[in-house]
Amino acid sequence: MFHKVYEEAVNTVPSDEIWSLYITACLDLLKKNAKNSIKKQRLQRTLLVFEGARDAGHLEASLYLKWIDVLCDTGSPDKAIDVSKEAVEAHPKSCDLWYKCLSLMIMGNEALDKVQEVLKQAQNLLKQKETWPLIQLVLEYSINIDAADTTVRLLEKSMIDRSEVSTPAKNLYLEYEYLKHGIDQARKIYNRIQQFKPVSADFYKSYISMELAQSKPKMKIIRSVYEEAVREHGTNEPGNCCISRQCAMDLKNSDWPKMYNEKD
């Protein structure tokens, strides 16, 4: 019965709000217990309502996300990917939809070059400061499939982006090189990244932890990094990441007072 009421409403007063109310009612009905045959009918009708809202040009970004979730939850991943691609065309400024689209492509083991194409499209349409979650998602995929060249290229590009992207990219770059190639390569990357300020307090803390994890820590290097961290982030300025306190704790646990005076 409510379908008839809503059908009349969307035909009489077609708007995002009316379509949203209709879809929400359908989704609420889907959650109610019923026989499998009835559940199937409700699902089919709900999907038709999503399509109707899309065709009418009244499907908001948040409702595209719900449509995609319904498709994923009911075993239609390919259709979900198709809808996600439609969604970013309809709402190109929605970071959440781009993230969903990339996530589904990655879950479907799409070729990395195709995933990168979609990331590039998103970067061209979104504000730079919003893109790090998307870049991180693709980087994690690239790392997981051991596409080293692609990973490094994307990290290099991100490292010189605006701070919302470059700061976490620098941290990930250091961690990636350390885990993949060891401390020697991490030292090279640390020295290189140092040329591209600002560098976060977490970056320094992470690198000091790497040096302290070695069987024979090079205290001359650790002293230098610690002092650089304090110079850049200070010890008392409001809003700092307490770099001095954390590093001092790490160094104390490693007999810092004794080793500070060692001649390397």
Secondary structure, 3 states (H helix, E strand, C coil): CHHHHHHHHHHHCCCHHHHHHHHHHHHHHHCCCCCHHHHHHHHHHHHHHHHHHHHCCCCCHHHHHHHHHHHHHCCCHHHHHHHHHHHHHHCCCCHHHHHHHHHHHHHCCCCHHHHHHHHHHHHHHCCHHHCHHHHHHHHHHHHHCCCHHHHHHHHHHHHCCCHHHHHHHHHHHHHHHHHHHCHHHHHHHHHHHCCCCCCCHHHHHHHHHHHHCCCCCCHHHHHHHHHHHHHHHCCCCCCCCCHHHHHHHHHHHCCHHHHHCCCC
